[in-house]
Amino acid sequence: MKQQNETLNTVDNRKLLKSVFVVAGPIALQSLIASSLNLVDNLMIGALGEVALNAVGVSVQLFFVYWMFVFGFVSGSATFMAQFFGARDFVNIRRTTGFAFCVVFGMGVLFFCAAMIFPQYVLRIFTKYPEVIATGIPYVRTGAFTFLLIPITQSLTVALRSTQQTHLPLIASVTGLCMNTFMNYCLIYGKFGFPRLEVQGAALATVISRCVELGLVLFFIFGRNNILKGPIREFFGFHQELARRIVRNALPTTINETMWGLGTSLYVAAFARISISAGAAIQACNTINSLFSLAAFSVGDAVLILVGQKLGEGEKGMAFEMAKKLTALAVIIGFILGGLTILFGKPILSLFDFTAAGAEDAWLILLVYAALLWLDVYNATIVTGVLRCGGDTRFAMFTEVGTVWLIGVPLAFLTSLVLGWPIYLAVLAVKTENLVKSVFLTLRFRSRKWLNTVIEGL
């Protein structure tokens, strides 16, 4: 027993860090590049004025809510993919991938119809300003085609990541993002012979880049001798028991991410109603915050993949120790990136075309984000990595949805629209939901109730 404890407590740190670098490194780099290019995109839009920046900020909320639905379901499916990979069962990895695609594509069709038929009603949820709605409608309608592309790309991307081929989605994503930036420049401003489409051009550039990304992912899997390559019928040959278990595990993650995404979008809806300037400030700060935070969230992906693989191998003790060390690493990274946000935030904000009031609001919002970034990363690592790798998705759902909707959303509207607080104080008040959430997540982590093997009997 003593020897076993020593083995568990001395998980080779260098070997673990190397595994994290191999798995999370490409995901982090992908997130960093995505955030950087998203910042460039927002600067291009911002040059058109605060109305255009606000319009894009509220328009993307529909896409954000759908993205969180996709992320939630494929994350719940990734639990099975990671554990099947630990068991070297590639047929069931393909079946899981195909089932995940069917579900998220079906929802994508519904979002596509909503975006094409009544975008003005969707935008009214997030803003009360007619000029913002009028500017946002072409963006929503043009970008609607991404609802049909994302399901294929993300289902296959998660399968690649779960089988530790994270460099392939990185290549596809970076290529697509570079194409997005180039086409944004061409279509927003009318360069190199392209028409000047302004906000609509940004949406069209996104659709083009998504097509490029999808084409590369399909080539990497089906155009080469990839371990995921197999007969198409295998991807859609999932049986009832597998589908039932995936839904049972993925339904809480889907509700979790969708309701979290919707709640976060309502934060934007509340803040954007303060003024057009405040709406533009929150959009810019969210973009800059993503630049520094999304790379850190890749540790959660590493936990799901690496710890999930250990659970698939039946090594629960090793899985717990790995999760503990990786969560501590995530917090350290969060502190470092919070400092970098403060250091570089003001120079980046100066690139936006803000009024004096908008610039002041944006800087104070960014300070709030930076100071609490470590807590965001900690919570995200526990939810998306620790709890999901062991199939403990119901607890994660109740914790996240409960704190966002019972604490965050009421505080956003109360402070912004009833009490009339400045936007930076409203943002700080909303962040208290993260503090409450961290208490519940810490207790759950220490209980070890999340250490489950979900593929037994399949």
N, C-alpha and C positions, 0 to 999 in steps of 0.2 A: 504493500500500500504506500509506504514511504517513497519507494522508487517511482511509483506511478505519479504521485503528486509532484515529485521533483521534475519528472518529464513534462507534466502539464504546465507547471509554473515557470519552466525555462524553455518555452517555445522559442526556438532559434530566431532571435530578433532579426538578424541579418537575412536569414532565409525568408522570414515573413515579409520584411520590407521589400525584398526582391520580388516576391510574389505580388505584393501590392503594386509595385512599380510596373510590373508586366501587365497586370490586369487593369489597374485604375489609371496608370499613366496615360495610355491612349484616350481613355474616356475623359480624363481631366483636360488633356490637350485639346480634344474635340470641343469640350465645353468652353475652354478659354478662347479658342479661335471663333467659336460661334458667338460668344459674348462680345468679342472685339469687333467682329463684323457687324453684329447687331447694333453696336454703338455707332459705327460708321454710318449704318443705314439711318439711324435716328438723327445723326448730325445732318445728313442729307435732307431728311424730312424737316428737321428743325430750321434749316435755312429758308424754308418756305413760310415760316412764321409760327406763332404759338397755336393758332387755330388748326393748322395742318398737323402739328405734333400732337395736339390734344385729340384730333380726329383719329389718327392712327392708334393712339394710346387706348381709346375706348373701343375702336373697331377690333383690335387684336384680342379683346377679352373673349369674344365668341370662339376664336381659334384656340385661345388658352384653355377655356373650359373643355373643349373637345380633346385637346392635347392631354389634359389631366385624366380624362376618361381613358384614353388610349394607354397612357402611362400606368394607370391603375390596373387595367386588365392585363396588360403584358407583363407587368411586375409580378402580379399574382401567378401568371403562367410561368414566369422565369424561375420561381421556386421549384417547379417540377423539372424544368429544363436543366437547372444546375444539379439537382439530385440525380436525374437520369444520366447526366454526364459523369457524375461520380460512379454510377453503376455501369457506365459505358453502353447505355441502351439508346442507340441513335434512332432507331425506328420510332420509339415513343417521343423522342425530341421532335422529330418531324411531325408526328401527329399532334403534339401540343402546339407547335408553331401554326399548323393549319387551322386548328380550332380557334386559337387566339385571333388569327386573321379574320375568320368568318364573323366573329362577334364584333370586333372593332370596325369592320367594313360596313356591317349592317347599320351601326350607329352613325358612321360617316355619311351614309346616304341620307339619313334624316337631317343631319346638320347641313348638308349640301342643299337640300330642298329649302330649309329655313333661310339660309343665306341668300339664295337666289330669288325667292318669292317675296319675303317681307323683311328685308334688312333694316328698314327704317324703324320697325317696331322693336327689333333687337337692340338697336343703338339707343333707343329711348330709355332702355333699362339703365344705361350707364351715363347718360348725359341729358341735360335739359336745354342745351343751346342749339337752336335750329341750324346755325351756320356750321357747327361741328357735325351734326347729323348729315347735312347735305354733302359735306366734304367726305364723310366716311362711307356713304352708300356705295360708290364705285369701288372702293377698296374691298368691302365685304363681298360684293358680287364677283369681282374678278378673282379674289383669293379663294372662293368657294371650292374650286377644283382641287385644292390641296386636301380637302376632306376625303377624296377618293384615292389619293396617292399615299398619304401617310400610313394607312392601315397595312399596306404591303411592306413598305420600307421598315416600319417599326417592328412588325412581327419578326421579320428576318434579321433585323439588327439585334434584337434581344436574343435570338437564337445564337447568333455569332458570338455575342458577348458571353452568354452562358456556357459556351464551349471554349472560352478563353481565347477567342480570335478577335480581340478588341481592336487590333490594328486595321482590320478591313473596314469596319464601319467608320473608323477615323478617316481613312483615305476618301471614302465616298462622301462623308459629311463635309470635309474640308473642301473638296472639289466643288460640291454643290454650293457651299457658302461663298467661295470665291466667285463662282458664277453669279450668285445672288448680288454680291456687291458690285460687280462689273455691270450687270444688267440694271441695277438700281441707278447707277450713274448715267447710263444711256437713256433709260426710260423716264426717270424723274425729270432730268434737265434737257432731254432731247439731243444727246450727243451722238457723234458718229453716224449721222443720218437717221437715227431713230426719232419717232415723234415725241414731243414733250407731253407726258401724261401726268406728271406730278404725283399726287397720292396714288392714283390708279396704277401708275407705272411701278410703284413699289410693290403692289400686290402681284402684278404680272411677273415681275422679276422673281418673286418668291415661287410662283407656280413653275416657272422655267427651271429654277434651281432644284426644286423637288423632283422634277422629271429626270434631271441629270443624276441626282443622288440615287433614285430608284434604279435607274439603268445600271449604275455601277454595282449596287448591291446584288442585283439579279445576275450580273456577269460573274461576280466573285463566287457566287454559290453554284450557279448552273452552267456557267461557261468554263469553269475550271474543276479540277478534281477535289472539290471541297468535301469534308466529312459530312456536311449536311445535305449534299446532293443525293437525290434519290428519286424514284418514280413519283410523279405528281400525285398518284392515287394514295401514296403513303401519307402525304400531308393532309389529305382529307379522309383518311381511313381511321379516324379516331372512333373509339367505341363508347358506348353509353357510360360505363363506369369511369373511364378516364375523363370524359366531358363533365360528368357529375362532380368529380373531385376537383377538377380545375375551377369550375364555377363556384363550388363551396369555398375554395381558397381565394379565388380572384374576385368574387362578388364584394367582399368587405374592402379589398384594396381599391376596387373600382369606385365604390360608394365613397370611400375615404378620399381618394384623389379628386373625384369629380366634385364632391361637396366642399373639399378644401379649396379647389380651384374656383368654384363658384363664390365661395365666401371671400376669397382674396380679390376676385373681380368686384364684389360688392364694396370692398374697401375702396377700390379705385372709383367706383360709382359715387360713394359718399364724398371722397376727397375732391373729385372732379366737379362736384356741385358747389364747392366753395367759390370757385372762380375759374375762368379759362386759364389764367396764369398758374393757379394751383394744380390744375389738371396736367398742364405741360410740365410742371416741376416734378410731380410724382412719376410721370412717364420717364423723364430723364434720369431720375434717381433710381428707379427700378432697373433701368438699363445698365447704369454704372455699377449698381450693387451686384447685378448678375455677372458682370465682368470679373469681380473678385470672389464671388461666392460659389458659382456653379462648379468650378474646378474642385472645390473642397467637397462638394456633395458626391463626387465620384468615389469617395471612400465608402459610402453606403452601397454603391454598386459592387465594390470589391468585397465587402462583408457578405452580401447576398451570394456572390459567386463562390468565393473561397470557403466561407463557413458552410454554405449550403452543400458544397461538395463533400466536406467532412461529415455532415449529417447523412448524406447519401451513402458514405462509407461506413456509417455506424459509430463514428468517433465523437460522441457527445461532449466528453470532457475536453478534448482538444478544441472542439468547436467553440466552447464557452471561453476558453483562454484566448483564442484568436480574436473573438469578438470583443473581449475586454480591451485588448491591446490596440486593436484597430479603432475602437471608439475613442480611446485616449489620444491616438494620433490625429483623429478628426478634429478634436477640440483644439489641439495645438495649432493645427493648420488654420482653424477658424480665427484664433487670436492673431496669427501672423497676417492673414488676409484682411482682418479688420484694421490693423495698423496701416497696411498699404492703401486701403480705401481712404483713410484720413489723409495720408501723405499725397496721394495723387488725385483725390476727388476734386479739389478746387480747380486745379489746372484743366481737368477734363470738362468741368461744368462751364468754364469760361469759353469753351468752344461753341456752346449753344447760344442761340439768339434770344436771350431772356430780357425781360424788363428788369429794372432794379429790384422790384418786389419779388419777382419770380426767381431771380438769382439768389436772393437772401433766403427765401423759403427752401429752395433746392439744397443749399449748403447745410442748413440745419436738419433737414430730413436725412441727408447723407450721413451726418454725424450720428444720428440715432441708429441708422442701419449698421454703421461700422462698429459702434460700441457693443451691439448685441449680435454681431455676426457669429461669434463662437457658439452662442446658444442655438441659433438657427441650424448650424451645422451639426451640433450634438443631437438635436431632436430628429433631424433628417436621417442621420446615420442609424439611430435606434429604430426608426419607423421603417425606412426603405431597405435597410440592411439586416439588422439583428432580428427583428420580429418577423419580417417576411421570409427570411431564409429558412425559418423553422415552421412556417405556415401559421404563425400566431397573428393572423390578419384581422380577426374580429376585435381584439383588444386595441390594436393600432387604430382601427376605424373609429371605435367609440371615443378614444382619447382625442384624436385629431379633430373629428367632426364636432365633438362636444365642446372643445375649447374654442374652436373657430366660431361656431354659431351661437354658443351661449355667452361667450366673453367678447371675442374679437368684433364680430359684426355689429352687435348692439353698441359697443363702445365707439365704433367708427361713425355711426350715424348720430349717436348722442353727442359726441364731442364736436363733430363737424357741423351738423345742421341744427341742433337744439341749443347747445351751450356756446356755439360760435367760437371755439378755440382756434388758435392759429394751427395751420396744417401740421407743423412739426410736432406740436404737443398732442394732436390727435393721433399721429403716427406712433408716438411714444406710448400713449394709452393703449392702443391696439396691441402693441408688443407684449403687454402683460400676459396675454393668453399663452405666449411661448414659455413664460416662466412657470405657469401652472402646469402646462403640458409636460415640462421636463421632470417635474416631481413624480407624476404617474408613470412616465416611461422609465425612470431610474428604478423605481420599485419593481416594475415588471421585469426589467433586465436582471436584477439581482435574484429574483425568484426562480429563475431558470425554467419557468413554465413554457417558454418559447422553444425549447430544445426538442423539436419533433421531427420525425421522418415521415414525409407525406406520401412516399411512393411505395410503401410496403403493400404487397399483394397485387401490384399492377404488372 
